[in-house]
């Protein structure tokens, strides 16, 4: 009996610690930059904006002289934008300008990350693109990867965008907790990040779901499910590689898929209305 009580007590302590420190388990920001656009020979502009709740955020804007469209990259839960410059270069090659930003608490951005905070961040940058950069909503495309997919999908419900692309996305955070920590009650998750809920709300907006069957963190079934519930027009791209290296394993496929996605919307403007 004492052994069982010890096991039960240890389990409860683990649950308590995971509940109290789930911010650190979910958000893993890095402040230092591993590289800059200039250091790798890419042209970019520093962008600084302030959110509605007074948080100063940082981004890089990569212009494209031959395109009037822009892709907004909402990255995953770790690192910062300096780890994603190769993604920006690939999206430029696909035929659009790129805005790659850091959430509050990441990179040079001020503040501390939270679900509501990340939604305010993407809203502020979208408003910047509309106002300061002059992009019509239909010329703005959201690209969300992993955790960032929920943020991008949220933005897609608030604006009449040109399209939405979800890469290695999970259905919602509680389902993700059940997959990764099956011994932890998913109800302990304080955040939702309900990608599926936002996706169901979209009517007529082109959607592309990208996922790898070899994703060892966000299971392939998440991508399949999100594709099933998405409304038309939609398409699915099967990537190669694991969760953290699928971009490098599938870079050519991602570039080609993005180029085709942009061309499809351009050739069928009614699909985005």
C-alpha positions in Angstrom: 0.0 0.0 0.0 2.8 2.4 0.9 4.4 1.7 -2.5 1.2 2.5 -4.3 0.8 5.7 -2.3 4.4 6.7 -3.2 3.6 6.1 -6.9 0.4 8.1 -6.7 2.1 10.9 -4.8 4.9 11.1 -7.4 2.3 11.2 -10.2 0.4 14.0 -8.6 3.7 16.0 -8.2 4.5 15.5 -11.9 1.0 16.7 -12.8 1.4 19.7 -10.6 4.8 20.7 -12.0 3.6 20.3 -15.6 0.6 22.5 -14.8 2.6 25.2 -13.1 5.4 25.2 -15.7 3.5 24.5 -18.9 4.4 27.9 -20.3 8.1 26.7 -20.3 7.1 23.4 -21.9 5.1 25.1 -24.6 7.0 28.3 -25.4 10.7 27.9 -25.9 12.0 31.3 -27.1 15.6 32.2 -28.0 16.7 35.8 -27.8 20.1 35.6 -29.5 20.2 35.5 -33.3 22.2 32.7 -35.0 22.3 34.7 -38.3 20.8 37.7 -40.0 19.6 38.3 -43.6 22.7 40.4 -44.3 25.0 37.6 -43.1 23.6 35.2 -45.6 23.2 37.7 -48.5 19.4 38.2 -48.4 17.8 41.7 -48.6 15.4 42.4 -45.7 14.1 45.4 -43.7 13.8 45.5 -40.0 10.2 46.1 -38.9 9.2 47.3 -35.5 5.5 47.6 -34.5 3.5 47.9 -31.3 0.5 45.8 -30.4 -2.8 47.0 -29.0 -1.6 46.1 -25.5 1.6 48.1 -25.9 4.1 45.3 -26.7 6.9 46.2 -29.1 7.6 43.4 -31.7 10.3 42.8 -34.2 10.1 41.3 -37.7 12.0 41.0 -41.0 10.3 42.0 -44.2 11.8 40.5 -47.4 10.6 42.5 -50.4 9.9 41.0 -53.8 10.2 43.4 -56.7 8.2 41.3 -59.1 5.3 40.4 -56.8 2.4 42.3 -55.2 1.7 39.5 -52.7 3.2 38.8 -49.3 3.4 35.6 -47.2 3.4 36.0 -43.4 5.3 33.2 -41.6 4.1 32.3 -38.1 6.8 30.0 -36.8 6.9 27.1 -34.3 7.2 27.2 -30.5 11.0 27.3 -30.3 13.9 29.6 -31.4 13.2 32.8 -33.3 13.1 34.1 -36.8 16.9 33.9 -37.3 16.5 30.1 -37.5 14.1 30.5 -40.5 15.9 32.6 -43.0 16.1 29.7 -45.4 12.3 29.4 -45.3 12.0 33.1 -46.3 14.4 32.6 -49.2 12.4 29.6 -50.4 9.1 31.6 -50.2 10.8 34.5 -52.1 11.8 32.0 -54.8 8.1 30.8 -54.9 7.1 34.3 -56.0 6.0 36.5 -53.1 7.4 38.9 -50.5 7.8 37.6 -47.0 7.1 39.0 -43.5 8.7 36.8 -40.8 8.0 38.0 -37.3 8.8 37.0 -33.7 6.1 36.5 -31.2 6.3 38.5 -28.0 9.1 37.1 -25.9 11.0 35.7 -28.9 14.1 37.2 -30.5 14.1 40.9 -30.1 10.4 41.2 -29.4 9.3 42.4 -25.9 6.9 40.7 -23.5 6.0 37.2 -22.6 4.2 34.7 -24.8 0.6 33.6 -24.3 -2.1 32.4 -26.5 -4.1 35.7 -26.5 -0.8 37.5 -26.9 0.2 35.6 -30.0 -3.2 36.4 -31.6 -2.6 40.1 -30.9 0.8 39.8 -32.4 -0.4 38.4 -35.8 -3.2 41.0 -35.8 -0.8 43.8 -35.4 1.5 42.6 -38.2 -1.5 42.1 -40.5 -2.6 45.6 -39.9 0.9 46.8 -40.5 0.9 45.1 -43.9 -2.4 46.7 -44.8 -1.6 50.1 -43.6 2.2 50.8 -43.8 2.9 48.4 -46.7 -0.4 49.0 -48.5 -1.2 45.3 -49.2 -4.9 44.5 -49.8 -6.1 41.6 -47.7 -6.5 39.4 -50.7 -2.8 39.8 -51.4 -1.8 38.6 -47.9 -1.2 34.8 -47.4 -0.8 33.2 -43.9 1.8 30.4 -43.5 1.7 28.7 -40.1 4.0 26.0 -39.0 3.3 23.7 -35.9 2.2 26.0 -33.1 2.1 28.9 -35.6 -0.5 27.1 -37.6 -3.1 27.9 -35.0 -2.0 31.5 -35.0 -2.2 31.7 -38.8 -5.6 30.0 -38.9 -6.9 32.5 -36.3 -5.8 35.4 -38.5 -7.5 33.8 -41.5 -10.8 34.0 -39.6 -10.3 37.8 -39.1 -9.3 38.9 -42.6 -10.3 38.2 -46.2 -7.0 36.7 -47.1 -5.6 35.3 -50.3 -5.0 31.9 -48.7 -3.9 29.9 -45.7 -1.2 27.2 -45.5 -0.8 25.0 -42.5 2.5 23.0 -42.1 2.9 20.3 -39.5 -0.2 21.6 -37.6 -2.0 20.0 -34.7 -5.8 19.9 -34.2 -5.7 21.6 -30.9 -3.3 21.8 -28.0 -5.3 19.4 -25.7 -5.3 16.8 -28.4 -1.6 17.3 -28.7 -1.1 16.9 -25.0 -2.9 13.5 -25.2 -0.7 12.4 -28.0 2.6 13.4 -26.5 1.8 12.9 -22.8 -0.9 10.2 -22.7 -0.5 9.9 -18.9 -1.5 13.6 -18.4 -5.2 14.7 -18.4 -5.5 17.0 -21.4 -7.8 19.2 -19.3 -4.7 20.5 -17.5 -3.7 22.4 -20.6 -4.4 26.1 -19.9 -4.2 27.0 -23.6 -6.3 25.8 -26.6 -4.7 26.9 -29.9 -7.8 25.3 -31.7 -6.6 25.1 -35.3 -9.5 22.9 -36.2 -12.1 25.4 -34.8 -10.7 28.3 -36.9 -10.3 26.1 -40.0 -14.0 25.1 -39.9 -15.0 28.8 -40.0 -13.3 29.5 -43.4 -15.6 29.6 -46.4 -14.1 30.0 -49.9 -10.6 30.8 -48.8 -7.9 28.5 -50.5 -6.3 26.2 -48.0 -3.2 24.0 -48.3 -2.3 21.5 -45.6 1.3 20.2 -45.5 2.4 17.3 -43.3 4.9 14.4 -43.2 4.0 10.8 -42.4 7.4 10.7 -40.6 6.5 13.6 -38.2 7.4 12.1 -34.8 6.1 15.0 -32.7 2.8 16.2 -34.4 1.4 13.0 -35.8 0.4 12.7 -39.4 -3.2 12.0 -38.4 -3.4 15.7 -37.4 -2.8 16.9 -40.9 -5.1 14.3 -42.4 -7.9 15.4 -40.0 -7.4 19.1 -40.7 -7.6 18.4 -44.5 -10.8 16.4 -44.0 -12.6 19.2 -42.1 -11.3 22.1 -44.3 -13.8 23.5 -46.8 -13.1 23.7 -50.5 -10.9 24.9 -52.2 -8.2 22.8 -50.5 -5.2 20.6 -51.2 -2.9 18.3 -49.3 0.9 18.1 -49.7 2.7 15.1 -48.2 6.1 16.2 -47.0 9.2 14.2 -46.3 11.2 14.1 -43.0 10.6 14.6 -39.3 8.9 17.5 -37.5 12.1 19.5 -37.2 13.8 18.7 -40.5 11.0 18.4 -42.9 11.7 21.8 -44.5 15.2 20.7 -45.4 14.0 17.3 -46.5 11.2 18.8 -48.6 12.5 22.2 -49.6 12.0 21.7 -53.3 8.5 20.3 -52.7 7.5 23.2 -50.5 8.8 25.8 -53.0 7.0 24.1 -55.8 3.7 23.7 -53.8 3.8 27.3 -52.8 4.4 28.5 -56.4 1.5 26.4 -57.6 -0.7 27.6 -54.8 0.0 31.2 -55.6 -0.5 30.6 -59.3 -3.8 28.8 -58.7 -5.2 31.7 -56.7 -4.0 34.2 -59.3 -5.6 32.2 -62.2 -8.8 31.6 -60.2 -9.5 34.9 -58.3 -13.0 33.8 -57.4 -11.6 31.0 -55.3 -10.4 33.5 -52.8 -13.7 35.4 -52.5 
